[in-house]
């Protein structure tokens, strides 16, 4: 197996190669997210983590941004094939949850973790924001509590960040699922104080699998994966055992 092929290197990054790991965990970032937050996760040596690297950011900043989830899934589907020689799971947060769900239809994991993402079978109760003028768009983004204040206060940084966020939110807000139900277990994670994703939306993922479903809630808002990071990782590790 060639783990350093061009497609793998482009679409996935492994911060620490652990050939003896019994499981691979593929992580799919949220809107505007990249490799850095997940690269800091303390993943146990029994799990080898691969983080999806979307176009238009990091080393791929010169590539066109993807404003459709299917565009991302097409690239990921081809790139991931050589990494599926051992049991694997998907973990997607927010936008990454929808990406992971669509990819699971092509490459079914042993388990699918959906984090901070409402079930697509339920309507999105929030107004679309990707076409708002910059000042209104930034105000809407503040409600997610995912962008550091120092970044929002830096016009130069925001000028680089806004196109990425607009493309990601366009992909999220224009997503339309089909009626396909997975055969793998789904575990849905939610924040106890998440203003964006309700319990009803988390529990709605039960309708998207023919297999088992479980939900788990953690202290925090939409970005509980950061504030309750240790608890989230401990829970995920336990499930992968």
Secondary structure, 3 states (H helix, E strand, C coil): CCCCCHHHHHHEECCCCCCCCCEEEEEECCCCCCCHHHHCCCCCCCEEEEEECCCCCHHHCCCCCCCCHHHHHHHHHHHHHHHCCCCEEEEEECHHHHHHHHHHHHCCCCEEEEECCCCCCCCCCCCCCCCCCHHHHHHHHHCCCCCCHHHHCCHHHHHHHHHHHHHHHHHHHCCCCCCCCECCEEEEEEECCCCCCCHHHHHHHHHHECCCEEEEEECCCCCHHHHCHHHHHHHHHHHHC
